[in-house]
């Protein structure tokens, strides 16, 4: 009877742990296996924020080409139609007819036809004084114009400085893209380590539950045989049930961490994944990693972006100063104009008109705007200097803090590993004492709890090391392992 109960419990526990494994093997072809490197690579290729940052680089590249285009000739083809609703009235006070009377013009110098035309023009341009206020209406109803305008900047200093600003803008976009990748890699690493911690904790509690289940069966059998008291059965049962909330909590943490990793990787939440490895795998090389002890922040993306912002502000300051310089531009315009009163296009007469010129603009006075804008940009440069010093001090402090946490975590890992070995040895001794009647169930539970706590501290110490190392790599701007 005793053997039958133990066999049934063992078979149930075996089925509880191996049935999901069997199902996973059946669906092995559709499960995405992830180690840390694979997770980072997928995130860098699929995360929307990284894609947006790469698009920003492309956008700034076009902006730079556009800045160069401002130095080239600008050519516009313009077509225009105007319909006159009310003709313009012109008033002339010159009396051409009186010219013949004063002797200013000798009538003998003209033919009779020309004199007749001159007489008509004289009447038109010098009407009856009583009707002089009526004026002369000029122009036609329709005016068609086709024009080609060409302009070319010859000396415009601000355009040259704009080209320099576009180059800095492109460098800023590249650095922002790099920063987004560094930040994403940092988040993926910490999410991956959180999954390993949750998975190890989940497996640890399940193993503890399985072991305590066997202990409970053994204690029940001893109680039925009258070897132990009912108190031992109750205590063992309470301990077994107290593990269930820990299992559920660690399982929930594991699911949340997996969802966070999938979101960072840019994949659907429904995609099944299998996380490869455990926290203990990282203990092998954590002692071989050389942690930099200096505060070299040359690769830090925040400082690089700040320096590029300072360059942008400096270029803006230079542009403000260049606004005080003269500019020289050239222009050319060629037009064909037709004026008529109908829409008979085949009868239109087109008259050309063209003009070329050079424009020199010398700034004289703008109400003090240029002066005050220059002063504002100078103050902004001083502000950026102080802000950079403050940022650098903060980053140096962050590096020191991360290095101290890494060293502390390494010491904790060594201590926790030794504690795990001692706790396991103590549990074995306590279990033998209990089986021989020399120990109590309280001692056995305390020894088992000590093993669980030691295992958790060991895994937490490794996680703290990995998290601090990821923070340091983000601050330094590079992967410590790849550099070493």
Secondary structure, DSSP 8 states (H G I E B T S, - for coil): -HHHHHHHHHHHHHHHHHHHHHHHHHTGGG-EEE-HHHHHHHHHHH-HHHHHHHHHHHHHHHHHHHHHHTTS-EEEEEEEEEE-SS-EEE-----HHHHHHHTSS-GGGS-HHHHHHHHHHHHHHS--GGGGGG-EEE--SEEEEEEEEEEEEEE-HHHHHHHHHHHHHHHHHHHHHHHHHHHHHHHHHHHHHHHHHHHHHHHHHHHHHHHHHHHHHHHHHHHHTTSS-HHHHHHHHHHHHHHHHHHHHHHHHHHHHHHHHHHHHT--TTS-EEE---GGGGHHHHTT-----S---TT-HHHHHHHHHHHHHHHHHHHHHHTTS-EEEEEEEEEEEEEESS--GGG---EEEEEEEEEEE----STTHHHHHHHHHHHHHHHHHHHHHHHHHHHHHHHHHHHHHHHHHHHHHHHHHHHHHHHHHHHHHHHHHHHTTSS-HHHHHHHHHHHHHHHHHHHHHHHHHHHHHHHHHHHHTS-HHHH-
